[in-house]
Each structure stands twice: as C-alpha cells, then as structure tokens.
Amino acid sequence: MTYSNVITKRILALCKEQKITINKLATLSGMSQSSLENIIKGRSKSPGLRTLHRLAQGLGMTLSQFLDFPEIEETQLEDE
C-alpha cells in the first residue's frame, strides 16, 4: 500500500465518522476542493506536512491524532 492510499483511507474514514463531505472538509481546512480531490484521487502522491496539518485542524484534531491510526503503523509503505 502506498503512502497516498493510506492517507486517503484515513481522510475518507474520518469524513464518514464526522458525517462531512470531502468538499466540507476542504472548506473547514482552508483548502481548495480541487486540492483535496487531487489527494483523494491519487493525483497528489505525497501530501506535505502543512497540508496534513490543515486537514487535521479542519477535522478538529491535532496532526498527531490524525496520523495515529493502525493502518499507518501496520502497513509497510511502498514507494510511490
């Protein structure tokens, strides 16, 4: 599994958990909808720390909370 796959799964799971759309998350994070869609659709292969931080804030959590999930710990990430 690639880094972008793991991050995409996390974003989608958190949106589902919080009952918000990807577009709503983009708004809450201060990102353009197209930027977030590029991450979700795999066109942006390696979102930076600043982007992940903005997403975490949009979801009402810290960056460390955002990155604290089993898949990222249990998966051997492949190069993109």
Stockholm file with secondary structure:
# STOCKHOLM 1.0

chainA/1-80         MTYSNVITKRILALCKEQKITINKLATLSGMSQSSLENIIKGRSKSPGLRTLHRLAQGLGMTLSQFLDFPEIEETQLEDE
#=GR chainA/1-80 SS CBHHHHHHHHHHHHHHHHTCCHHHHHHHHTCCHHHHHHHHTTSSSSCCHHHHHHHHHHTTSCHHHHTCSHHHHHSCCBCC
#=GC SS_cons        CBHHHHHHHHHHHHHHHHTCCHHHHHHHHTCCHHHHHHHHTTSSSSCCHHHHHHHHHHTTSCHHHHTCSHHHHHSCCBCC
//
